[in-house]
Amino acid sequence: MLPYWLLFLVPAYMALSRLRPIPQTGLRVRRDRWPNEWRGMFFILVLMIGLRHEVGGDWSTYLDMIATYSDPDNNAREYSFQDPSFIIFNWVSAQTGLGIYLVNLLSSIVFSWGLVVFCRAQPRPWLALTVAVPYLVTVVAMGYTRQGAAIGMAMIGISTLGQGSPLRYMFWIIFAATLHKSALVLVPLAVIINTKHRVFTMLWVGLAGIILFIIFLQDGMSFWLHGYIDHPMQSSGALVRIVMCAVPATLFLVFRKRFQLSSRQCVFWTWMAIGALLMLVLLTVLPSSTVVDRVGLFWIPIQLFVLSRLPNALGRRHGENVLWVLGVVGYSAAVHFIWLGYAVTAFAWLPYQFYPWVWLWQ
C-alpha cells in the first residue's frame, strides 16, 4: 500500500502547506507555464499509472485486447465497435512489441494532462489533486484505462468553460469519445455553455449529437443492449460511488451562491449536480447498475470541483481556512484508507508493482 499512500501524501502536503487560495473568478484555463512542482507531479502520475504491472481489475481484459492486434490470425471484429483512439494506442503498442505498457503509458499521459489542467484551474489546485487521488487516480486511471483517458480529455473540455465556447468544449468531448464512447453523455451540456444564441446552439449540438451517435454508437448498440439490458451486468459498490458524487452535488446546490462563479459556470455546474443526483434515481430504475456506474465516472470531476472549493465557500472568502482544508484532506484520506483496506476488488490493485522494477528482478 505504501506507493499509493506516498502518491496521496505528496499533494496532501502541498495542499496543507499552501493554504492561501489562488485569486480567480470561476473556472478557467490557466495558460501560464506549469511550475516545476506540477511538472514533477505530472511525471510521477504518468509513471505510476502508465508503468504499473498487473494492477487493476481489467488487466487481463486489456491483455486480451493487445493480443488481438499482435496476432494476425486473431479475429479483430470483436473489437470493431471499440473506441478509435484507444484502438490506435493498441495497434501501435502491438506493432512495436511494447504491449500493454505502451498502451497504459499513452493513456496515462492523456489522463494526467487533463487532470493537471483541471486541478490548476481551481483556487486550491493541490487540494483538488488530493481529492482526485483516492478514487479517480487510484481506481479509475489505474483500473479503467479507457475511461480514465476519456475523463482526462473531458476535464480539459470542462476547463474551457471560462472561454464560453461550446465549440472548444465539444472538441474535447469528441476527443474523449474516441477513447471511450460513454463520454458522449456530456455532449448535451454544450447547449448551456453559450448563454447567447441558445436556439442556434441547440440546433447544431442536436445535429452533432445525431451524427456522433451514428459514428460512435450505432455499430455497438447490440453489444450495449446485450450487456446492459438483455443480460444486465451489475457493479458491486455502484451505490457508494454514485453517492460520492451525489454528496458534493448536494453541497453545491445548497451553497452555490457562495462559490463565486460566473452565471455560465454556475448554470453548468448546477446541471452537473442535478445529473449526479439523477444517477441515484437511475440506479434504482435501470436493470443494470453497471451502465449507471460507468456513465457516472464522468461526474467524478464534480468531487474535485466542489470539495476543493468548499473551504472558500464555507469559510472566509479569501482566507486560509485551515480547518476546512484539513477536513477535506481527512475525508480524502478516509476514502483512500477504506478503499485500499476494505474494497471487494482492492486485491487486484495490491500490491502495487512498478514494471521497470519487476523487469529488473525477473
Secondary structure, DSSP 8 states (H G I E B T S, - for coil): -HHHHHHHHHHHHHHHH--S----SSS----S---HHHHHHHHHHHHHHHTBSS-STTHHHHHHHHHHHH-TTS-GGGGTTS-HHHHHHHHHHHHHT-HHHHHHHHHHHHHHHHHHHHHHTSSSHHHHHHHHIIIIIIIIIHH-HHHHHHHHHHHHHHHTGGGT-HHHHHHHHHHHHTT-GGGGGGGGGHHHH--SSHHHHHHHHHHHHHHHIIIIIGGGHHHHHIIIIIS----TTHHHHHHHHHHHHHHHHHHGGGS---HHHHHHHHHHHHHHHHHHHHHHHSS-HHHHHHHHGGGTHHHHHHHHHHHHHHS-TTS--HHHHHHHHHHHHHHHHHHHHH-TTGGGG-S--BHHHHHHT-
